[in-house]
Amino acid sequence: MKSSRFDTGSTNLWIASSLCKSVGCQSRSQFNPQNSHTFFYKGQYNPSEDPEEYAAKSKNGKSGPFFLDITFGTGELQGPMGVDDLHVGSFVVQQQTFALVRREIGKVFDAIRFEGILGSTMDLIFYTKI
């Protein structure tokens, strides 16, 4: 991500993704999950997860992927949750959960160019505690 915004009213990390096809989305850098060997959708099979545990979750209807639909004060974002290694400068956060922007609703996303939103609120309101 070249440019991100901090959101003091949420706790989720959103990343612009190739899943979003709007003009605004296409005008910025995007994460393409198909280009990552370590990416998986939250709630689907994790290569480091025990296959038997995953099979048990799937039988119980607890497999995903999980989707977020969050309304901010000036717009709305929708998209699936993903997990991948997040690189910030020389730091790496392994298996970081984040939302991939699939749909942007609101003119704010056309007016302000950014590739991500980093929520910085305490985890008391973190969506689904994922």
Backbone torsions as a table, in degrees:
resi	resn	phi	psi	omega
1	MET	NA	128.7	177.3
2	LYS	-86.4	-34.8	-174.7
3	SER	-141.8	125.0	177.4
4	SER	-132.6	162.4	178.7
5	ARG	-118.5	143.4	174.6
6	PHE	-91.3	137.2	179.3
7	ASP	-120.8	112.0	-178.1
8	THR	-82.1	1.4	179.8
9	GLY	-108.8	7.2	178.4
10	SER	-146.2	172.6	-179.8
11	THR	-121.9	-1.6	-174.7
12	ASN	-88.3	150.2	173.6
13	LEU	-100.0	121.8	176.8
14	TRP	-112.0	138.1	178.8
15	ILE	-128.9	132.3	175.9
16	ALA	-58.1	135.6	-175.8
17	SER	-134.2	162.8	178.1
18	SER	-69.9	-6.2	177.1
19	LEU	-72.2	-23.0	-177.6
20	CYS	-89.0	126.6	-174.8
21	LYS	-111.4	4.9	-179.7
22	SER	-69.3	163.1	179.8
23	VAL	-59.8	-42.7	179.0
24	GLY	-60.3	-43.0	179.7
25	CYS	-65.1	-41.3	-175.7
26	GLN	-69.7	-16.3	-176.7
27	SER	-88.2	2.7	-179.3
28	ARG	-129.7	165.8	176.9
29	SER	-62.7	143.5	-176.5
30	GLN	-133.9	146.0	172.9
31	PHE	-84.5	128.6	176.1
32	ASN	-109.4	108.8	-176.3
33	PRO	-61.7	-23.5	179.4
34	GLN	-70.0	-17.4	180.0
35	ASN	-91.0	1.9	-178.3
36	SER	-111.1	133.1	178.8
37	HIS	-84.8	-12.4	-176.8
38	THR	-108.4	-3.6	-177.4
39	PHE	-77.3	143.2	166.4
40	PHE	-150.3	155.5	177.8
41	TYR	-77.4	135.3	179.1
42	LYS	-60.3	125.3	-178.6
43	GLY	100.5	-10.1	175.0
44	GLN	-107.3	176.9	-173.0
45	TYR	-57.0	127.5	176.0
46	ASN	-101.2	123.1	-178.1
47	PRO	-55.7	-24.9	179.0
48	SER	-90.2	-0.4	-178.5
49	GLU	-87.4	148.4	176.3
50	ASP	-64.8	122.3	-178.3
51	PRO	-57.0	-32.3	179.4
52	GLU	-69.3	-38.9	177.3
53	GLU	-64.8	-41.4	178.8
54	TYR	-63.1	-43.2	179.7
55	ALA	-61.3	-39.6	178.9
56	ALA	-64.7	-42.1	178.5
57	LYS	-63.9	-41.2	-178.9
58	SER	-62.5	-40.2	179.4
59	LYS	-66.0	-30.0	-178.8
60	ASN	-88.6	5.4	179.6
61	GLY	73.6	21.9	-177.1
62	LYS	-101.9	10.5	177.6
63	SER	-89.5	158.0	-171.5
64	GLY	-103.6	-145.0	12.3
65	PRO	-80.8	160.3	176.4
66	PHE	-87.1	141.2	178.8
67	PHE	-118.5	145.0	175.5
68	LEU	-111.9	145.3	172.8
69	ASP	-140.0	97.6	-172.9
70	ILE	-114.8	128.8	175.4
71	THR	-100.6	122.9	176.0
72	PHE	-95.6	-179.8	178.1
73	GLY	-64.2	-26.8	-174.2
74	THR	-122.4	2.8	-179.1
75	GLY	-179.1	-174.5	-177.1
76	GLU	-139.7	141.4	175.6
77	LEU	-123.3	143.4	177.3
78	GLN	-133.8	144.5	175.7
79	GLY	167.2	167.8	-178.9
80	PRO	-79.4	157.6	174.5
81	MET	-87.3	140.2	177.7
82	GLY	-132.0	168.1	177.3
83	VAL	-134.2	132.5	177.3
84	ASP	-162.4	171.1	174.9
85	ASP	-77.9	126.2	-177.4
86	LEU	-103.3	124.3	-179.9
87	HIS	-104.4	122.6	176.4
88	VAL	-126.1	102.6	-174.3
89	GLY	60.5	-126.3	179.7
90	SER	-90.9	1.0	-179.2
91	PHE	-94.5	147.7	176.8
92	VAL	-129.4	126.4	173.9
93	VAL	-104.8	112.0	-177.6
94	GLN	-78.2	139.1	178.0
95	GLN	51.6	52.3	176.8
96	GLN	-80.0	131.0	175.5
97	THR	-84.7	137.0	178.3
98	PHE	-154.5	165.2	176.9
99	ALA	-101.3	138.0	176.6
100	LEU	-96.7	122.7	-179.8
101	VAL	-66.2	120.6	174.9
102	ARG	-110.4	-27.5	179.9
103	ARG	-147.5	132.7	176.0
104	GLU	-112.5	131.1	178.0
105	ILE	-124.9	119.8	-179.9
106	GLY	126.7	143.9	-178.1
107	LYS	-70.1	-17.8	-178.9
108	VAL	-58.9	-32.6	-177.4
109	PHE	-74.2	-20.7	173.6
110	ASP	-83.7	-33.7	-175.1
111	ALA	-78.0	-35.7	-177.2
112	ILE	-114.9	118.3	-178.4
113	ARG	-86.9	119.2	175.2
114	PHE	-155.6	153.4	-179.7
115	GLU	-99.2	-6.1	-179.1
116	GLY	-163.5	162.1	174.3
117	ILE	-128.1	126.9	179.5
118	LEU	-111.2	108.0	177.4
119	GLY	-69.9	136.6	-176.4
120	SER	-126.6	23.9	178.0
121	THR	-89.6	158.3	177.2
122	MET	-59.3	157.0	-173.0
123	ASP	-73.2	4.1	179.5
124	LEU	-63.6	-25.9	179.9
125	ILE	-112.8	10.6	-178.6
126	PHE	-58.7	122.7	-174.6
127	TYR	-59.0	122.9	177.8
128	THR	58.4	10.2	178.2
129	LYS	52.8	32.1	-179.6
130	ILE	-83.2	NA	NA
